Amino acid sequence: MASRPSRTDFRVDLGFRLGTGALAALVCLIVVGIGVVLTRESWLSIEKFGLGFWRGTTWDPVSGEFGALPFIWGTLYSSVIALLIATPVALGIAIFLSELSPHALKQPLTFLTELLAAIPSIVYGIWGVFVLVPVVRRLQVLTPDFLKKFPLFTGPPLGVGMLAAGLVLAVMVVPFIASVAREILKAVPVNQREAAYALGATRWEAIRMALYYARTGIIGAVMLGLGRALGETIAVTMVIGNNPQVSWSLFAPQYTMAAVIANEFTEAANKLYLDALVEIGLVLFTITIVINGLSRLLIWSVSERAPARKVLKPEPALAA
Amino acid sequence: MAFSVTSRDGRRRLVSRLVEVACAGAVVAALVPLALVLWYVLRNGVPALNRAFFTSMPKPVGEPGGGMANAMVGTLIMLGIAAAFAVPVGIASAVYLSEYPKSRLSWAARFAADVLNGVPSIVVGIFAYVVAVLPFNRFSALAGGFALGVMMIPILVRATEELLALVPPSLREGALALGATRGRAAWTVILPAALPGIVTGILVALARIAGETAPLLFTALNNRYWSTKLTQPIASLTVQIYTYAQSPYEDWHRQAWAGATVLIAAVLLFSVLARTVTRRLERMHRP
């Protein structure tokens, strides 16, 4: 027979709670630690350049001139391109998998789309360099002359550049947006949909209702994709051309924050150069933390797995 | 039909159909790049795979042949280091999250894990550089393993928490009803029930971080020679692929593709394995 827990048992239990709790706290500490470490290690650059660091367009380590605008620009531009392509595709996938797919196809298709997220960045990179870049180059050669007058299409046909980076990024973020959006659509109460059908809605009209109901979560899903795109390093480094310039052209080789760190970190010959790179890392960290944090809160506010509190309650009128 | 179909209804139905087709198209649009990536990697990589690739060292430039034996061993060593500290931290945190799901710390840890999961790998690399390279003034396998471990923790926490949630509450309630304390219930009843899933979770997390390049670039660096010393720079499969892919040599490109094939094979293997185990667990625990 089981006996009542003894005093030792309770002491062990307290130890269990404290022990596992301490390690859980460690997870929080790591995040804080990254922030602290990056700030401390970039202090020289923060102090010397201040906000001007982010307005300067000249990146010339040899003469000690560090302007990070081209990297911010490249990071944002490539991520926006990626999201413009990836969002509709990912939402389409989420809708298909949660609402339309025949039952037998649902699991294998989910598995396959999530496989896209499992492929390592370096594999996308090598594929991008040897397969996608030549295709983009061909595309650039075939671009009709009148189009080349627009700032969006200027520049020599190199292959590497903003377009290649945006395309690779789009493929890489689709699975993230799709899987979160699917979870969120699943969390929409069934009676919402049933009500729509009962009123004579077509399938799309019912889906639109569900999308509207889950809009906060969908925005969260897209932001999660944005966070991924901003921080993606290796694949982008390999195809974007690594040229610090601010240009609207999709064909121009440009640079991103993550890529400049990856390329130049081991070459940073003096402390100021290194600190400038770390500062870029710090800003990248801050941006992704804010974006991921926001997107998590948005997603949690809608999804079933909301921690600590359940936000999703059927509206009183419907529950009655 | 009791009511007539006006042209407006027809249009609504048409729009609905079109959207449905577009959604199916989106699935195809995502599967095409997947197929293309797999196809090109296998087509270029499989012919370059041979025994030498797994057993011999990189040859100097210009000499054909050679392999990535040192890089594969390096990757395995760093995975071991990463697992050594990420597994205890990740599993224990997940146990805490599932035992005390509503505490404030749980909320914070869950949030931190999600945020950490989204921190760019290159930033984790800088962190590891400052913590594990600067103080010792040398790039090392330990620093690389540390970087990978930091990336592994959030994956493990979330995966394990989900797997623990699959264990039916009746098991825990039964243990508690028999007089077990929470700690004892977690240790003797819940963890064993979730063990196959947790092991799979660890393997999947390992497969995921095995494909990371960015955090290794300036922690483990690279090494052209055979090295298993933890305090020395060490080669890794991913950094080797990265270096080779950017070189101008045809033979190195072939080797890079071969390396990519090995990575993809590992990822596929572990993904399929994880899916099978998770589904079996679900079937086991759900009526």
Interface residues (C-beta under 8 A of the other chain):
Chain A: A2 S3 R4 P5 D9 F10 V12 D13 G15 F16 R17 G19 T20 G21 L23 A24 A25 L26 V27 C28 I30 V31 G33 I34 V37 L38 E41 P88 V89 A90 L91 G92 I93 I95 F96 L97 L100 L109 F111 L112 T113 E114 L115 L116 A118 I119 P120 S121 I122 V123 Y124 G125 I126 W127 V129 F130 V131 V171 V174 P175 A178 T202 R203 W204 E205 I207 L224 G227 R228 L230 G231 E232 T233 I234 M238 A258 I261 A262 F265 T266 L277 V278 G281 L284 F285 T288 I289 I291 N292 G293 R296 P307 A308
Chain B: R12 R13 V15 S16 V19 E20 A22 C23 A24 G25 A26 V27 A29 A30 L31 P33 L34 L36 V37 Y40 V41 N44 P88 V89 A92 S93 V95 Y96 L97 E99 Y100 P101 K102 L105 S106 W107 A108 A109 R110 F111 A112 A113 D114 V115 L116 N117 G118 V119 P120 S121 I122 V123 V124 G125 I126 F127 Y129 V130 V131 V150 I153 P154 V157 L178 G179 A180 T181 R182 G183 R184 A186 W187 A207 R208 A210 G211 E212 T213 A214 L217 F218 L221 T238 I241 Y242 A245 Q246 H253 A256 W257 A260 L263 I264 V267 L268 S271 R275
